[in-house]
Structure formats: structure tokens, C-alpha cells
Amino acid sequence: MQLMLQQFPIVVHALNVGFLQTLKLFLVTGLGAIPLGLVIAFGSMSRFKPLSLFTRLVVWIVRGTPLMIQLLIIYYFPGMVLGHNVWGSGETGRFLASAIAFIFNYACYFSEIYRGGIQSVPVGQQEAGLVLGMTKGQIFYKVTLLQVIKRIVPPMSNEIITLVKDTALARIIALQEIIWAGQSFLKGSHGIAGALWPLFFTAVYYLIFNGIVTVALGRLEKRLDYFR
């Protein structure tokens, strides 16, 4: 116990650094995937068949394969083809590759949520808008979109909470996120070797982070109760 107390400040500092990387990956993924998912949803609903079929094929492939494999492909495959690491060396390159993999993966999941939300709005409301002289753009932004946001918040919340935990997968390409930081104390990081408790302690960070995200999304859902 005394040894653990001596190691505690060192471990917490390392985990804080790793958590900042986790937090940054989470925020970048959210900022990129949420709008990109809407673009992909429009592509999958397009009346231009080649575009809709291609988009749905891509979404099917992304949703049907593990994110870990996608990370490995995005990080290593370009270098195998071109003969050099296109992402560059160091943490910056690994973070960029991770961010692109996460954004594209979650955008595909979000696109299906968007598509389901948009298609769940009764067609009669769009027809009523046309009768009133509204353009298709006005109908979408003033009638459809507000209802879609209300309907997609619960499933989007589930995906966002999953994203918090999925950031741990980035360690497969040696991104130094919080799980990587906790695991490193098994291998001799900061002069500490064979310590398993720092890895278990990372669960506290995830629980607190998930708690904050859950509360924030719950408040957002309550603010959208105007359609009840």
C-alpha cells in the first residue's frame, strides 16, 4: 500500500496526459462525424441510383467491419502501397490517422440514424408545406429538421457514449491515450514495472467522463420536449 501511495502522483499525471489525448480524439470525432453523417445520409437517400447504391455499400462495409481493422488499414495500408508512412512519425501522425478512421466510422453510423429520423417524418407534412408555398429547403429546415433532431437524440446519445469507450481502440496503432498510459506501467513506464492497478484505475476516468456526457445529453433531450 505504501508503494502504491508513492506511485500514485506519477500514475495520475500520466493518466491525465493520456486522458487529454482521449478527450481530444472524442471531440474531433464528434465535430467531424456529426456533419459528415448528414452528408452521407443525403447520399444514401439520393434519387441518383449510382450515388445511393455506392453510399449504402460504403456504409455497409464500414458498419460490418471492426473499427480496429479500419484503424490498422488507414494507418498502415497507404505506407505499404506508397513505400513510406504518409502520416509522418510521432504522436501527431498517429492521432491524425486515428481521427480520420473514427470520423468516417462514426459518420456512417450517424448517417443511418439521420436517414431513419428523416424518413420517419410523415410525408404529409412536406406536402402541406408545398401547398403553403414553402420551398423544399424551407420545409426541410423549418419543419423536418426540428422533428428529426428530437427523434435522433436518444440513438445518437448511445453512439456518443459508445464513442467515449471506443477511443481506447486507438492504442492499436500506439496512440498514447489513457488505456495506453495505464498499460505502460506494466512494462516499466516512469520507473514503474509490473503495476496492474493503474490500468484498472482508468475505469474511473471513463465512468466520470461517461457520466458527464450522459447528463449533458439528457438535458439536451429534455430541452427538445417541445414536440411531445
Wavefront OBJ file of the C-alpha trace (Angstrom):
o trace
v 0.000 0.000 0.000
v 2.819 2.414 0.835
v 4.438 1.736 -2.559
v 1.128 2.384 -4.264
v 0.760 5.726 -2.479
v 4.262 6.705 -3.608
v 3.436 5.778 -7.196
v 0.015 7.462 -7.187
v 1.078 11.037 -8.188
v 3.227 9.686 -11.052
v 0.428 7.447 -12.310
v -2.251 10.142 -12.095
v -0.076 12.596 -14.030
v 0.499 10.036 -16.805
v -3.184 9.118 -16.915
v -4.152 12.792 -17.109
v -1.905 13.220 -20.135
v -3.441 10.127 -21.732
v -6.946 11.311 -20.912
v -6.321 14.636 -22.660
v -5.477 12.664 -25.806
v -8.660 10.605 -25.348
v -10.713 13.758 -24.870
v -9.186 15.397 -27.937
v -9.937 12.335 -30.088
v -13.511 12.269 -28.779
v -14.124 15.948 -29.555
v -12.512 15.846 -33.003
v -14.517 12.736 -33.900
v -17.775 14.332 -32.790
v -17.126 17.591 -34.635
v -16.247 15.731 -37.819
v -18.661 12.792 -37.762
v -21.896 14.618 -36.903
v -21.977 16.848 -40.038
v -20.350 14.222 -42.275
v -23.004 11.713 -41.227
v -25.708 14.046 -42.526
v -23.917 14.354 -45.872
v -23.647 10.558 -46.128
v -27.341 10.223 -45.217
v -28.284 12.529 -48.092
v -26.110 10.426 -50.382
v -27.810 7.193 -49.326
v -31.260 8.774 -49.880
v -30.338 10.332 -53.230
v -32.615 9.635 -56.170
v -29.492 9.223 -58.294
v -29.207 5.445 -58.028
v -25.432 5.043 -58.598
v -24.744 7.517 -55.775
v -27.219 5.976 -53.338
v -26.057 2.414 -54.075
v -22.378 3.360 -53.707
v -23.037 5.243 -50.469
v -25.020 2.368 -48.975
v -22.282 -0.071 -49.987
v -19.640 2.015 -48.220
v -21.832 2.329 -45.105
v -22.439 -1.431 -45.129
v -18.697 -2.158 -45.339
v -17.798 0.298 -42.569
v -20.554 -0.881 -40.235
v -19.818 -4.523 -40.993
v -16.099 -4.480 -40.186
v -14.365 -3.835 -36.825
v -13.147 -0.307 -36.157
v -9.826 -1.788 -35.024
v -9.245 -3.256 -38.502
v -10.187 0.055 -40.107
v -7.618 1.809 -37.913
v -4.901 -0.612 -38.980
v -5.816 -0.254 -42.663
v -5.912 3.542 -42.602
v -2.629 3.819 -40.701
v -0.554 1.093 -42.391
v -2.035 0.398 -45.842
v -1.084 3.718 -47.561
v 2.503 3.194 -46.429
v 2.511 -0.356 -47.789
v 1.361 0.894 -51.198
v 3.483 4.050 -51.430
v 6.532 2.715 -49.616
v 6.597 5.346 -46.866
v 4.477 6.411 -43.901
v 2.107 9.073 -45.254
v 1.043 10.106 -41.760
v 4.517 11.005 -40.615
v 6.218 9.784 -37.489
v 5.286 10.547 -33.928
v 2.110 11.117 -31.985
v 0.739 13.730 -34.398
v 0.650 11.289 -37.305
v -0.959 8.560 -35.224
v -3.579 10.981 -33.936
v -4.412 12.194 -37.451
v -4.873 8.630 -38.721
v -6.988 7.757 -35.687
v -9.166 10.844 -36.110
v -9.849 10.079 -39.784
v -10.727 6.450 -39.004
v -13.024 7.409 -36.127
v -14.725 10.246 -38.004
v -15.507 8.117 -41.045
v -16.627 5.124 -38.959
v -18.973 7.102 -36.743
v -20.232 9.224 -39.639
v -21.505 6.022 -41.261
v -23.322 5.030 -38.084
v -24.731 8.534 -37.640
v -25.883 8.556 -41.279
v -28.218 5.624 -40.648
v -29.649 7.400 -37.603
v -30.169 10.560 -39.669
v -31.776 8.586 -42.502
v -34.159 6.836 -40.139
v -35.072 10.141 -38.495
v -35.700 11.950 -41.768
v -37.771 9.120 -43.228
v -39.846 8.876 -40.039
v -41.309 12.364 -40.548
v -44.734 11.992 -42.243
v -44.710 12.844 -45.940
v -47.966 14.720 -45.438
v -46.125 17.480 -43.612
v -43.902 18.077 -46.618
v -46.915 18.128 -48.901
v -48.633 20.616 -46.600
v -45.555 22.838 -46.738
v -45.607 22.787 -50.551
v -49.289 23.744 -50.527
v -48.440 26.711 -48.295
v -45.857 27.859 -50.839
v -42.729 26.836 -48.936
v -39.660 25.713 -50.855
v -38.159 22.251 -50.271
v -35.264 23.873 -48.405
v -37.632 25.779 -46.111
v -39.644 22.623 -45.452
v -36.515 20.699 -44.524
v -35.014 23.317 -42.198
v -38.229 24.662 -40.621
v -40.408 21.547 -40.492
v -38.449 18.315 -40.965
v -35.113 19.078 -39.301
v -36.552 20.178 -35.948
v -38.513 16.948 -35.652
v -35.552 14.875 -36.818
v -33.310 16.354 -34.119
v -35.845 15.400 -31.444
v -36.121 11.826 -32.760
v -32.436 11.128 -33.247
v -31.120 12.397 -29.895
v -31.638 9.069 -27.985
v -29.899 6.828 -30.575
v -27.209 9.457 -31.167
v -26.631 9.592 -27.403
v -25.993 5.854 -27.340
v -23.440 6.134 -30.144
v -21.693 9.077 -28.487
v -21.408 7.179 -25.199
v -20.003 4.225 -27.140
v -17.503 6.604 -28.756
v -16.152 7.541 -25.310
v -15.122 3.912 -24.765
v -14.131 3.178 -28.365
v -11.360 5.784 -28.207
v -9.375 3.099 -26.356
v -9.050 1.213 -29.670
v -6.608 3.870 -30.903
v -3.900 2.226 -28.830
v -3.707 -0.474 -31.545
v -1.576 1.982 -33.555
v 0.265 3.132 -30.398
v -1.677 6.355 -29.866
v -0.908 7.291 -26.281
v -4.470 7.578 -24.966
v -5.472 6.758 -21.400
v -5.547 2.940 -21.697
v -2.116 3.008 -23.337
v -0.873 5.163 -20.457
v -2.300 2.790 -17.832
v -0.941 -0.296 -19.574
v 2.519 1.215 -19.878
v 3.076 0.797 -16.117
v 3.095 -2.952 -16.660
v 6.101 -2.539 -18.936
v 8.288 -0.169 -16.947
v 6.990 3.343 -17.609
v 8.373 6.122 -15.369
v 10.443 3.550 -13.498
v 7.339 1.567 -12.514
v 7.058 -2.007 -13.776
v 4.519 -4.754 -13.143
v 1.881 -2.396 -11.706
v -1.589 -3.511 -12.781
v -3.686 -1.122 -10.705
v -3.118 1.930 -12.972
v -4.840 0.047 -15.806
v -7.839 -0.694 -13.569
v -7.849 2.921 -12.377
v -8.531 4.148 -15.922
v -12.104 2.866 -15.455
v -12.678 5.763 -13.043
v -11.842 8.254 -15.789
v -14.260 6.572 -18.199
v -17.046 6.445 -15.607
v -16.701 10.153 -14.808
v -16.421 11.120 -18.486
v -19.429 8.979 -19.433
v -21.379 10.414 -16.517
v -20.782 13.983 -17.693
v -21.683 13.113 -21.297
v -24.842 11.255 -20.194
v -26.039 14.181 -18.065
v -25.360 16.680 -20.869
v -27.228 14.579 -23.447
v -30.080 14.001 -21.002
v -30.513 17.755 -20.562
v -30.459 18.225 -24.330
v -33.208 15.624 -24.713
v -35.354 17.404 -22.101
v -34.939 20.718 -23.903
v -36.319 19.100 -27.057
v -39.555 18.041 -25.346
v -41.482 20.734 -27.227
v -42.696 18.101 -29.734
v -44.201 15.853 -27.029
l 1 2 3 4 5 6 7 8 9 10 11 12 13 14 15 16 17 18 19 20 21 22 23 24 25 26 27 28 29 30 31 32 33 34 35 36 37 38 39 40 41 42 43 44 45 46 47 48 49 50 51 52 53 54 55 56 57 58 59 60 61 62 63 64 65 66 67 68 69 70 71 72 73 74 75 76 77 78 79 80 81 82 83 84 85 86 87 88 89 90 91 92 93 94 95 96 97 98 99 100 101 102 103 104 105 106 107 108 109 110 111 112 113 114 115 116 117 118 119 120 121 122 123 124 125 126 127 128 129 130 131 132 133 134 135 136 137 138 139 140 141 142 143 144 145 146 147 148 149 150 151 152 153 154 155 156 157 158 159 160 161 162 163 164 165 166 167 168 169 170 171 172 173 174 175 176 177 178 179 180 181 182 183 184 185 186 187 188 189 190 191 192 193 194 195 196 197 198 199 200 201 202 203 204 205 206 207 208 209 210 211 212 213 214 215 216 217 218 219 220 221 222 223 224 225 226 227 228
